[in-house]
Structures are given as structure tokens and as C-alpha cells.
Amino acid sequence: MKTLAARFPATVVLALMLTGTLFLAACDSAEAPKGSVFETELAASSQKSGATETAQKNDIQVPVPGMVTMVDLGAKSCIPCKMMTPILEELEKEYKDRAAIVFIDVWKRPDQTPLFGIRAIPTQIFYDKNGKEVRRHEGFMDKESIVAVLEGLLKQ
């Protein structure tokens, strides 16, 4: 079995690395698409104590105390994240006052990434009403799958 270095000359590998770096730099400087889901900001007055694990910075708290919470960690300029934008917008409206739908742009908020231990974007993390993480998914997640998880948590 040949190693990666044996199959690809160093110049090809370097060219691919440079292309990837340039792509990420271009994505990072892109503007947020019109109608995208913005980070949900929660007022400090609505926070309760007792959540076992919270990420809090600039009035964003995840999970939302006493509420089923879905947090989507992504970037407004990544393609699978863009595909999820209309789904998250619909879910925010449909689950208003029943479950919190939170989007955190990890390129604009790199301080949040280590708090969640994500390896890829988008990553969806679901919390029950007690603030316990119950499910984690990496990559695009369709609306039906998200609804199934949210409904299951709301029935608990």
C-alpha cells in the first residue's frame, strides 16, 4: 500500500493546501446572505441558574435554561450552513416559546468553538430542558430529522 506522499508529489499537496487556505479566506470575508439566521441573543434577565453546562458571551447562553435547545454551530458562508438557514428560520417561528433555536457563527465567534468541542461545521447540538446534551450531529441536517429530535425532547 502506497502512502499519500508516494502517490502525490509534494508540489500537488502544497497546491491543494494553498487552494484550501485561499478558499477559507474568501469564505471568511464573505457577507452574510440576506435573510440568514442571526445569532439568538438572550437578555440576562431571562437567565436562570441550574443549567449544567453553559456557553455565555455577549448575552448568548446555551443551552437556554429550562427550555429544550438546539444550537447550530456553523458559518454564514459555508455551503451546508447556508442550506440550513431557511430551515432554522422556519424552526425559530414554529417552536417560538417551546424550544430555543440558536445559531452561532464560529468564524465570527471563535471563542465559542472550544466550549462545544466541535470538529466540523455545521454541528447541531440538542439539549433537554435540564440543560443536558442528548444528541449531536455533524453536517447538514434536514428539517424532518430536527423536528423528530425536538418533538422527542418536548415530550420528555
C-alpha positions, 0 to 999 in steps of 0.5 A: 500500500502506497502512502499519500506522499508516494502517490502525490508529489509534494508540489500537488499537496502544497497546491491543494493546501494553498487552494484550501487556505485561499478558499477559507479566506474568501469564505471568511470575508464573505457577507452574510446572505440576506435573510440568514439566521442571526445569532439568538441573543438572550437578555440576562434577565431571562437567565436562570441558574441550574443549567449544567453546562453553559456557553455565555458571551455577549448575552448568548447562553446555551443551552437556554435554561429550562427550555429544550435547545438546539444550537447550530454551530456553523458559518454564514458562508459555508455551503451546508450552513447556508442550506440550513438557514431557511430551515432554522428560520422556519424552526425559530417561528414554529417552536417560538416559546417551546424550544430555543433555536440558536445559531452561532457563527464560529468564524465570527465567534471563535471563542465559542468553538472550544466550549462545544468541542466541535470538529466540523461545521455545521454541528447541531447540538440538542439539549433537554430542558435540564440543560443536558446534551442528548444528541449531536450531529455533524453536517447538514441536517434536514428539517424532518430529522430536527423536528423528530429530535425536538418533538422527542425532547418536548415530550420528555 
